[in-house]
Amino acid sequence: MHGLWPLLLIAFIGTLNPSGGDVSVFLPLEHTVVAHTVPDRDRTAMFARYSFAGAVLGALGALAAGIVDWFAPAIPPRTTINLLFILYGLIGLLAFVLYRGLSPAIEVGDGNPPAPLGPSRRRVYGLAALFSVDAFGGGLVVNALLALWLYERFGLSISTTGAIFFATKLCSAVSYFLAVPLARRFGLVNTMVFTHLPANIFLALTAFAPSIEMAFVLLILRGLLSEMDVPTRSSYVMAVVLPEERPAAASVTAVPRSLAAALAPLLSGWLFTLSPFGWPLVLAGTVKATVEKRPLIAPFESSLRGEHWSRINISALCAPESFSTISAHFRRSRCLMLRPKVDVRWPAQTHGAEPPAASDGVATPP
């Protein structure tokens, strides 16, 4: 097929994604279903397994790109690429068959029907804005543009580039499981923030790598850390909203991220036309590293459902009259760089149970 507009139409309908991830309408729906299928205390581990499966298959897909070079002596590269597009379509049909076989029984929950955002609207909008800025930074180095830079900078073949992406994606897949104990030990927010910073430093340094070996090491180190926020972020969004708000929350946080990531490659492509240097890598690492997540989401860190320790009553937190009290409480504690002086903790409740409530939204000891 020749011409840009037919390809754009096919890319839109077929959800072709240069990042190699899922940006379709299925993502928020799947997150909602996954969150409902396990108790709250197992939610992060379930999202880790869910992300692991996608990452491993994505790694195999990246490795399969080397088929173009492997079969080059026997099959023209153009023919091989056309066959890969056909395979892509067949895999889409297989996904359709698998979705078609799902039962409505997977949509378990607490019995309440899905509802629009209510008490959680403010925090979800804030998270959506934060995740969008982060996604814009990630969109500056989508796999397609990163492969182009590796080719221009080091003259890599398709098979070598595919092998690099295969290795980095496998590292990311392993990191999903490492994120689970870290989240239990240090919390979802700390795991998201403090693994993101070194990962983005490694990304920015990749632009200055003098050799492909050094660039490969930096990309591997980035792969081990950069995706730890994927299961923790998904679990966090599901944790800070009411169960009936989860479909809306997943959609509101996913759609702006996809739009921001879609705009970023325009800037990267323009930068590549100005200079072969890896300015998009430097800019992406800088944007993602300087987005400070903790000040925005720290007030809700203690409201996570299913974490090992909790301090705030979810029901009281959702009450409008208590929101200002809780926000002021955490603002004071953050300004002092200390925990609140009154730090009453209790073990996590069983699934569906609520911590003991108090009138001001701060729980009292049992």
Wavefront OBJ file of the C-alpha trace (Angstrom):
o trace
v 0.000 0.000 0.000
v 1.288 3.452 -0.901
v 0.360 6.827 0.581
v 0.333 8.197 4.117
v -3.400 8.680 4.734
v -4.454 5.053 4.132
v -1.725 3.949 6.543
v -2.907 6.454 9.156
v -6.452 5.134 8.848
v -5.274 1.560 9.263
v -3.100 2.545 12.216
v -6.053 4.246 13.918
v -8.537 1.422 13.394
v -6.002 -1.323 14.054
v -4.501 0.469 17.092
v -0.973 0.261 15.689
v 1.258 1.598 18.429
v 4.901 2.610 17.938
v 5.618 2.115 21.641
v 4.787 -1.575 21.565
v 2.280 -1.238 24.409
v -1.496 -1.276 24.580
v -3.275 2.070 24.196
v -6.632 0.722 23.097
v -10.029 0.904 24.765
v -9.369 -2.530 26.245
v -6.768 -1.281 28.706
v -9.027 0.517 31.242
v -11.614 -2.257 30.990
v -9.002 -4.913 31.662
v -7.642 -2.966 34.646
v -11.101 -2.819 36.166
v -11.665 -6.544 35.703
v -8.230 -7.433 37.071
v -8.784 -5.269 40.153
v -12.096 -7.026 40.865
v -10.812 -10.579 40.549
v -8.536 -10.600 43.616
v -8.648 -9.299 47.182
v -7.213 -5.828 47.688
v -4.076 -7.123 49.376
v -3.210 -9.163 46.226
v -4.027 -6.439 43.702
v -0.452 -5.250 43.044
v 0.790 -8.828 42.585
v -2.024 -9.514 40.128
v -1.175 -6.408 38.106
v 2.454 -7.565 38.106
v 1.456 -10.913 36.586
v -0.843 -9.172 34.116
v 1.936 -6.799 33.015
v 4.504 -9.621 32.947
v 2.501 -11.610 30.410
v 2.220 -8.623 28.090
v 5.900 -7.719 28.477
v 7.154 -11.224 27.693
v 5.044 -11.503 24.556
v 6.116 -7.993 23.572
v 9.746 -9.047 24.005
v 9.183 -12.041 21.735
v 7.602 -9.711 19.183
v 10.651 -7.452 19.287
v 12.917 -10.449 18.782
v 10.771 -11.606 15.863
v 11.600 -8.368 14.040
v 14.962 -9.969 13.301
v 13.207 -12.362 10.930
v 13.623 -9.714 8.247
v 17.406 -10.131 8.415
v 17.397 -13.843 9.151
v 15.371 -14.715 6.047
v 16.976 -12.057 3.834
v 19.121 -14.565 1.873
v 16.014 -16.536 0.868
v 13.092 -14.078 1.028
v 13.146 -10.396 -0.008
v 12.826 -8.094 3.031
v 9.705 -6.400 1.607
v 7.951 -9.768 1.389
v 8.955 -10.654 4.936
v 7.648 -7.331 6.277
v 4.328 -7.850 4.477
v 4.063 -11.323 6.012
v 4.715 -9.866 9.462
v 1.818 -7.423 8.990
v -0.398 -10.362 8.051
v 0.763 -12.176 11.182
v -0.074 -9.042 13.197
v -3.621 -9.138 11.848
v -3.999 -12.850 12.612
v -2.873 -12.283 16.193
v -5.543 -9.574 16.447
v -8.152 -12.107 15.328
v -6.874 -14.544 17.947
v -7.280 -11.842 20.599
v -10.849 -11.322 19.398
v -11.593 -15.021 19.827
v -10.140 -15.007 23.340
v -12.167 -11.938 24.333
v -15.271 -13.472 22.818
v -14.887 -16.486 25.067
v -14.835 -14.473 28.285
v -17.774 -14.820 30.630
v -19.613 -11.889 32.266
v -18.812 -13.651 35.539
v -15.340 -12.066 35.469
v -16.949 -8.694 36.186
v -17.210 -9.473 39.864
v -17.252 -6.749 42.433
v -19.099 -5.606 45.514
v -22.472 -5.693 43.764
v -22.627 -1.978 42.990
v -23.001 -1.087 39.291
v -20.304 1.065 37.640
v -20.763 4.749 38.369
v -19.228 8.044 37.171
v -16.532 9.639 39.261
v -17.961 11.065 42.431
v -15.990 11.614 45.638
v -12.760 10.621 43.877
v -13.099 13.037 40.929
v -10.559 15.575 42.171
v -7.791 13.101 42.911
v -8.355 11.156 39.662
v -8.109 14.339 37.581
v -4.888 15.222 39.381
v -3.444 11.767 38.740
v -4.503 11.956 35.083
v -2.632 15.244 34.632
v 0.464 13.870 36.332
v 0.467 10.625 34.344
v -0.057 12.576 31.109
v 3.114 14.615 31.629
v 4.998 11.416 32.383
v 3.523 9.750 29.276
v 4.565 12.727 27.151
v 8.142 12.186 28.283
v 7.880 8.491 27.470
v 6.393 9.276 24.063
v 9.561 11.138 23.130
v 11.411 7.806 23.031
v 8.870 5.331 21.680
v 10.448 2.128 20.409
v 10.162 3.121 16.765
v 12.110 6.365 17.277
v 14.604 4.724 19.613
v 15.266 2.070 16.961
v 15.767 4.830 14.390
v 18.268 6.591 16.653
v 20.193 3.354 17.303
v 20.373 2.773 13.553
v 21.530 6.312 12.792
v 23.967 6.488 15.712
v 25.547 3.026 15.624
v 24.420 1.547 12.294
v 22.644 -1.410 13.888
v 20.819 -4.014 11.847
v 17.148 -4.842 12.407
v 18.003 -8.140 14.078
v 20.464 -6.522 16.504
v 17.996 -3.781 17.387
v 15.282 -6.389 17.953
v 17.608 -8.347 20.230
v 18.311 -5.201 22.288
v 14.602 -4.522 22.706
v 14.061 -8.190 23.571
v 16.625 -7.970 26.382
v 15.334 -4.673 27.752
v 11.720 -5.876 27.720
v 12.683 -9.070 29.543
v 14.382 -6.946 32.201
v 11.223 -4.871 32.483
v 9.136 -8.037 32.804
v 11.291 -9.256 35.698
v 11.071 -5.863 37.375
v 7.277 -6.184 37.632
v 7.696 -8.938 40.210
v 10.408 -7.005 42.041
v 7.952 -4.120 42.389
v 5.555 -6.219 44.498
v 7.773 -6.730 47.589
v 9.116 -3.193 47.247
v 5.568 -1.820 47.268
v 4.709 -3.861 50.338
v 7.831 -2.722 52.136
v 8.023 0.939 51.108
v 4.546 1.697 49.704
v 3.167 2.148 46.208
v 4.090 5.840 45.984
v 7.706 5.395 47.044
v 8.137 2.487 44.638
v 6.805 4.573 41.758
v 8.891 7.649 42.534
v 12.256 6.313 43.625
v 12.656 3.756 40.844
v 11.677 6.291 38.193
v 14.434 8.786 38.926
v 17.526 6.574 38.310
v 15.820 4.969 35.306
v 15.408 8.330 33.614
v 18.954 9.350 34.433
v 20.121 6.205 32.626
v 17.906 7.129 29.678
v 19.378 10.619 29.388
v 22.936 9.256 29.674
v 22.278 6.843 26.798
v 22.390 9.790 24.391
v 26.031 10.367 25.374
v 27.105 6.716 25.112
v 30.321 6.489 23.052
v 29.693 2.891 21.960
v 26.830 0.500 21.406
v 28.059 -1.605 24.342
v 27.713 1.329 26.730
v 24.327 2.261 25.279
v 23.175 -1.346 25.714
v 24.234 -1.389 29.379
v 22.431 1.881 30.076
v 19.265 0.668 28.340
v 19.368 -2.571 30.345
v 19.719 -0.649 33.606
v 16.848 1.578 32.557
v 14.739 -1.471 31.685
v 15.276 -2.943 35.150
v 13.851 0.175 36.825
v 11.672 2.139 34.428
v 8.676 -0.204 34.410
v 8.371 -0.868 38.128
v 5.746 1.854 38.296
v 3.463 0.026 35.834
v 1.838 -2.491 38.237
v 2.109 -0.082 41.165
v 0.510 2.769 39.198
v -2.374 0.565 38.054
v -2.874 -0.747 41.569
v -2.695 2.771 42.999
v -5.434 4.124 40.730
v -7.696 1.212 41.645
v -6.900 1.702 45.342
v -7.771 5.379 45.768
v -11.263 5.189 44.272
v -14.425 3.402 45.267
v -15.000 0.020 43.535
v -17.910 1.322 41.469
v -15.724 4.224 40.238
v -12.935 1.990 38.922
v -14.047 1.814 35.250
v -14.340 5.610 35.080
v -11.052 6.153 36.924
v -9.178 3.755 34.648
v -10.543 5.509 31.554
v -9.900 9.049 32.808
v -6.283 8.231 33.646
v -5.624 6.163 30.494
v -7.045 8.374 27.736
v -5.037 11.558 28.520
v -1.889 9.432 28.822
v -2.461 8.014 25.351
v -3.078 11.455 23.854
v 0.040 12.929 25.469
v 2.165 10.000 24.303
v 0.761 10.409 20.783
v 1.816 14.066 20.539
v 5.371 13.593 21.807
v 6.791 11.750 18.732
v 6.081 14.841 16.626
v 8.610 16.752 18.715
v 11.110 13.883 18.635
v 10.897 13.582 14.863
v 11.503 17.296 14.486
v 14.539 17.123 16.793
v 15.991 14.266 14.752
v 15.726 16.389 11.613
v 17.835 19.079 13.297
v 20.575 16.868 14.699
v 21.458 13.153 14.814
v 22.337 13.550 18.499
v 19.919 11.891 20.913
v 18.226 15.059 22.109
v 14.869 13.252 22.465
v 16.494 10.851 24.946
v 17.902 13.726 26.987
v 14.597 15.602 26.902
v 12.583 12.493 27.777
v 14.806 11.642 30.726
v 14.692 15.236 31.948
v 10.908 15.569 31.676
v 10.196 12.245 33.361
v 12.802 12.757 36.090
v 11.657 16.259 36.988
v 7.990 15.323 37.291
v 7.763 15.092 41.062
v 4.884 12.758 41.788
v 4.993 12.592 45.538
v 3.695 16.079 46.482
v 0.568 15.499 44.409
v -0.338 12.002 45.509
v 1.157 11.843 48.998
v -2.069 13.078 50.674
v -3.805 9.923 49.452
v -0.977 7.459 50.062
v -2.465 6.293 53.325
v -5.889 5.742 51.795
v -4.803 2.757 49.728
v -7.099 -0.224 49.980
v -5.361 -3.447 50.838
v -1.968 -2.083 51.893
v -0.307 -3.701 54.882
v -0.700 -0.584 57.031
v -3.402 2.055 56.816
v -3.992 5.304 58.664
v -7.013 6.906 56.987
v -10.573 5.690 56.899
v -11.642 5.373 53.247
v -15.275 6.256 53.873
v -14.361 9.303 55.919
v -11.774 10.364 53.353
v -14.421 10.378 50.624
v -16.669 12.613 52.680
v -16.434 16.216 51.382
v -16.504 17.722 54.866
v -13.394 15.790 55.945
v -11.273 16.306 52.838
v -9.935 19.722 53.831
v -9.070 18.475 57.322
v -7.059 15.538 55.986
v -5.340 17.642 53.321
v -4.278 20.233 55.874
v -3.026 17.471 58.176
v -0.753 16.028 55.504
v 0.388 19.435 54.253
v 1.668 20.271 57.710
v 3.406 16.945 58.086
v 5.068 17.207 54.642
v 6.283 20.749 55.306
v 7.998 19.517 58.470
v 9.424 16.557 56.503
v 8.087 14.354 59.300
v 5.250 11.958 59.726
v 2.135 13.215 61.493
v 2.624 13.316 65.246
v -0.482 11.183 65.676
v 0.416 8.071 63.691
v -2.038 5.382 64.690
v -1.688 2.201 62.674
v -3.583 -1.044 62.527
v -3.154 -4.194 60.437
v -4.828 -4.207 57.045
v -8.416 -5.282 57.114
v -9.754 -8.274 55.286
v -11.174 -7.748 51.818
v -14.288 -5.611 51.907
v -13.838 -4.468 55.520
v -13.269 -0.847 56.503
v -10.893 0.420 59.207
v -12.515 1.867 62.341
v -13.839 5.332 61.604
v -13.690 8.606 63.447
v -15.648 11.765 62.864
v -12.675 13.807 61.611
v -11.603 11.221 59.030
v -8.550 10.053 61.002
v -8.973 6.570 62.324
v -8.794 5.758 65.997
v -7.072 2.620 67.315
v -9.230 -0.485 67.468
l 1 2 3 4 5 6 7 8 9 10 11 12 13 14 15 16 17 18 19 20 21 22 23 24 25 26 27 28 29 30 31 32 33 34 35 36 37 38 39 40 41 42 43 44 45 46 47 48 49 50 51 52 53 54 55 56 57 58 59 60 61 62 63 64 65 66 67 68 69 70 71 72 73 74 75 76 77 78 79 80 81 82 83 84 85 86 87 88 89 90 91 92 93 94 95 96 97 98 99 100 101 102 103 104 105 106 107 108 109 110 111 112 113 114 115 116 117 118 119 120 121 122 123 124 125 126 127 128 129 130 131 132 133 134 135 136 137 138 139 140 141 142 143 144 145 146 147 148 149 150 151 152 153 154 155 156 157 158 159 160 161 162 163 164 165 166 167 168 169 170 171 172 173 174 175 176 177 178 179 180 181 182 183 184 185 186 187 188 189 190 191 192 193 194 195 196 197 198 199 200 201 202 203 204 205 206 207 208 209 210 211 212 213 214 215 216 217 218 219 220 221 222 223 224 225 226 227 228 229 230 231 232 233 234 235 236 237 238 239 240 241 242 243 244 245 246 247 248 249 250 251 252 253 254 255 256 257 258 259 260 261 262 263 264 265 266 267 268 269 270 271 272 273 274 275 276 277 278 279 280 281 282 283 284 285 286 287 288 289 290 291 292 293 294 295 296 297 298 299 300 301 302 303 304 305 306 307 308 309 310 311 312 313 314 315 316 317 318 319 320 321 322 323 324 325 326 327 328 329 330 331 332 333 334 335 336 337 338 339 340 341 342 343 344 345 346 347 348 349 350 351 352 353 354 355 356 357 358 359 360 361 362 363 364 365 366
